[in-house]
Amino acid sequence: MNLRYIVPLIAVTLLFLVSYLGAQVSAMQYVLGVVVPYVAILTFVLGFAYRVINWSRSPVPFSIPTTGGQQKSLPWVRHSKFDSPVKGWQIVVRMALEILTFRSLFRNTRMKLNQGGRLSYQLEIFLWVGALAFHYAFLVVLIRHLRFFTDPVPFFVQLVENIDGFFRVEIIYPAFKFGVPGVYLSSFVLLAAVSYLFFRRLFVRQVKYISIASDYFPLFLIFGIALSGILMRYFTKTDVTAAKELTLGLVTFRPTIPEGIGAIFFVHVFLVSILIAYFPFSKLMHLGGVFLSPTRNMPTDTRARRHVNPWNYPVPVHTYDEYEDEFREKMVEVGLPVEKMPEPAAAEEPEQAEEKE
């Protein structure tokens, strides 16, 4: 067994059990439904702000954008504007494509060694689709949940909810007719996407080799959140009105614990709170880091403008001419080549010559 995913799985399971058992006690319901969410949100805000401010203060003395196309150079060479942007609006488009469509991930390739020692490269299309499905399903789920925190509910929340829950099942019997609650596709897409990302880390050898416990923990946590949400909607009884009363109380800073909220609701809130508090200290912070990435938000203009390290400062130097002037005679004595031969010694005076004779 691999402890790198067993330990996070045990940790999430314990969190689930602790919150479920704690929800059976009325005093613990206030802790799980009020205290823990407030602490988690405060931790998230402070941690997120600290990480972003710290990154923004990091110096970037060099031009280091990653490129996937031709840089602007000669007039007759076609310039790839969005892969090697030069102007501000080109950088904005590149960032938008990266954030909204995961453009660099779409072009990601995987190297494979075939029989005979021949290398082949394959596009990671399934990874791109899985990442898109995961992020957009998560976004839709977040938008849908805004109806619990707003009164009246904004029109765009209702629109997203109607589109996401267009699929409704009705079961008809001869004696009676009843319907199943509208199925929100985003919930099941999120569950499937998280499962895919987990199994990819589990069965792809290269990914498994570099995966650590902190990579598995948020996956299990999100899986538990999605699963508890599905349980609340389709299998267990939860008073939606009471749940909204609790969430509105949190937003308006008048927290209260209404009667009739099931234990699974507190499990769901507790797991969401753990994810929110864990967010700033994990790799999930790429949500904020992508906007500050110098490999993405810098112009590719190294051919048009010279980039000099601003940290350079004047230092005393000893030129070669000064070195040769200082050691020319000794260099000549040992046979080292010099650019300028030493001047011949001045002729001795006649009186000194006579004395020597």
Backbone hydrogen bonds, N-H to C=O, Kabsch-Sander energy under -0.5 kcal/mol:
donor,donor_aa,acceptor,acceptor_aa,energy
3,L,1,M,-0.7
5,Y,2,N,-1.4
6,I,2,N,-1.8
7,V,3,L,-1.8
9,L,5,Y,-1.6
10,I,6,I,-2.5
11,A,7,V,-2.4
12,V,8,P,-2.5
13,T,9,L,-2.2
14,L,10,I,-2.6
15,L,11,A,-2.1
16,F,12,V,-2.2
17,L,13,T,-2.4
18,V,14,L,-3.0
19,S,15,L,-2.2
20,Y,16,F,-2.2
21,L,17,L,-2.9
22,G,18,V,-2.4
23,A,19,S,-1.7
24,Q,21,L,-1.0
25,V,22,G,-1.5
29,Q,25,V,-1.3
30,Y,26,S,-0.9
31,V,27,A,-1.0
32,L,28,M,-3.0
33,G,29,Q,-2.6
34,V,30,Y,-1.9
35,V,30,Y,-1.5
36,V,31,V,-2.9
38,Y,34,V,-2.0
39,V,35,V,-2.5
40,A,36,V,-2.5
41,I,37,P,-2.5
42,L,38,Y,-2.3
43,T,39,V,-2.4
44,F,40,A,-2.4
45,V,41,I,-2.6
46,L,42,L,-2.4
47,G,43,T,-2.6
48,F,44,F,-2.9
49,A,45,V,-2.3
50,Y,46,L,-2.4
51,R,47,G,-2.4
52,V,48,F,-2.4
53,I,49,A,-2.6
54,N,50,Y,-2.4
55,W,51,R,-2.3
56,S,52,V,-2.5
57,R,53,I,-1.4
58,S,55,W,-1.3
64,I,62,F,-0.8
66,T,295,T,-2.0
73,S,74,L,-0.5
77,V,74,L,-1.7
78,R,76,W,-0.6
80,S,70,Q,-2.1
81,K,79,H,-1.1
84,S,80,S,-2.2
91,I,87,K,-1.7
92,V,88,G,-2.1
93,V,89,W,-2.1
94,R,90,Q,-2.3
95,M,91,I,-2.6
96,A,92,V,-2.4
97,L,93,V,-2.6
98,E,94,R,-2.1
99,I,95,M,-2.6
100,L,96,A,-2.8
101,T,97,L,-1.6
102,F,98,E,-0.9
103,R,97,L,-0.9
106,F,102,F,-1.9
107,R,103,R,-1.1
108,N,105,L,-1.3
110,R,122,Q,-3.0
112,K,120,S,-2.8
114,N,112,K,-0.7
114,N,118,R,-3.2
117,G,114,N,-1.5
120,S,112,K,-2.4
122,Q,110,R,-2.3
124,E,108,N,-2.3
125,I,123,L,-1.4
128,W,124,E,-1.9
129,V,125,I,-2.7
130,G,126,F,-2.7
131,A,127,L,-2.6
132,L,128,W,-2.4
133,A,129,V,-2.8
134,F,130,G,-2.4
135,H,131,A,-2.5
136,Y,132,L,-2.5
137,A,133,A,-2.1
138,F,134,F,-2.2
139,L,135,H,-2.2
140,V,136,Y,-2.4
141,V,137,A,-2.3
142,L,138,F,-2.3
143,I,139,L,-2.3
144,R,140,V,-2.6
145,H,141,V,-1.9
146,L,143,I,-1.3
147,R,144,R,-1.4
148,F,145,H,-1.6
149,F,146,L,-1.2
150,T,146,L,-0.6
158,Q,154,P,-1.7
159,L,155,F,-2.4
160,V,156,F,-2.4
161,E,157,V,-2.5
162,N,158,Q,-2.4
163,I,159,L,-2.3
164,D,160,V,-2.7
165,G,161,E,-2.0
166,F,163,I,-1.0
167,F,183,V,-0.6
168,R,166,F,-0.8
171,I,178,F,-2.3
172,I,170,E,-0.5
173,Y,171,I,-0.5
173,Y,176,F,-2.5
178,F,171,I,-2.1
180,V,169,V,-2.5
183,V,167,F,-2.2
184,Y,182,G,-0.6
185,L,164,D,-1.9
185,L,183,V,-0.8
187,S,184,Y,-0.8
188,F,184,Y,-1.0
189,V,185,L,-2.6
190,L,186,S,-2.5
191,L,187,S,-1.9
192,A,188,F,-2.5
193,A,189,V,-2.8
194,V,190,L,-2.4
195,S,191,L,-1.9
196,Y,192,A,-2.3
197,L,193,A,-2.5
198,F,194,V,-2.0
199,F,195,S,-2.8
200,R,196,Y,-2.3
201,R,197,L,-1.5
202,L,198,F,-1.4
203,F,199,F,-2.5
204,V,200,R,-1.9
205,R,203,F,-0.8
208,K,204,V,-3.0
209,Y,205,R,-2.2
210,I,206,Q,-1.1
211,S,207,V,-0.8
215,D,212,I,-1.7
216,Y,212,I,-1.0
217,F,213,A,-2.2
219,L,215,D,-0.5
220,F,216,Y,-2.4
221,L,217,F,-2.4
222,I,218,P,-2.7
223,F,219,L,-2.3
224,G,220,F,-2.4
225,I,221,L,-2.1
226,A,222,I,-2.7
227,L,223,F,-2.5
228,S,224,G,-2.5
229,G,225,I,-2.1
230,I,226,A,-2.1
231,L,227,L,-2.3
232,M,228,S,-2.1
233,R,229,G,-1.8
234,Y,230,I,-2.3
235,F,231,L,-1.9
236,T,231,L,-2.5
238,T,236,T,-0.6
239,D,260,G,-0.9
240,V,238,T,-1.0
243,A,239,D,-2.2
244,K,240,V,-2.4
245,E,241,T,-1.9
246,L,242,A,-1.9
247,T,243,A,-2.3
248,L,244,K,-2.7
249,G,245,E,-1.6
250,L,246,L,-1.7
251,V,247,T,-2.0
252,T,248,L,-2.3
253,F,250,L,-0.7
254,R,249,G,-2.7
261,I,258,P,-0.6
262,G,260,G,-0.5
265,F,262,G,-0.8
266,F,262,G,-0.9
267,V,263,A,-1.8
268,H,264,I,-2.3
269,V,265,F,-2.5
270,F,266,F,-2.4
271,L,267,V,-2.5
272,V,268,H,-2.2
273,S,269,V,-2.3
274,I,270,F,-2.2
275,L,271,L,-2.1
276,I,272,V,-2.4
277,A,273,S,-2.5
278,Y,274,I,-2.1
279,F,275,L,-1.5
281,F,278,Y,-1.2
282,S,279,F,-1.6
285,M,282,S,-1.5
286,H,283,K,-1.5
287,L,284,L,-1.7
288,G,285,M,-1.2
289,G,285,M,-2.5
290,V,286,H,-1.8
291,F,288,G,-0.7
292,L,289,G,-1.0
293,S,290,V,-0.7
296,R,293,S,-1.7
297,N,293,S,-2.6
298,M,294,P,-0.7
300,T,85,P,-3.7
301,D,299,P,-1.2
305,R,301,D,-2.2
308,V,306,R,-0.6
312,N,309,N,-1.7
319,T,317,V,-0.5
323,Y,319,T,-2.0
324,E,320,Y,-3.1
325,D,321,D,-2.4
326,E,322,E,-1.5
327,F,323,Y,-1.8
328,R,324,E,-1.1
331,M,327,F,-2.1
332,V,328,R,-2.4
333,E,329,E,-2.2
334,V,330,K,-1.6
335,G,332,V,-1.1
336,L,331,M,-2.9
353,A,349,E,-1.8
354,E,350,P,-2.6
355,E,351,E,-2.0
356,K,352,Q,-1.5
357,E,353,A,-1.6
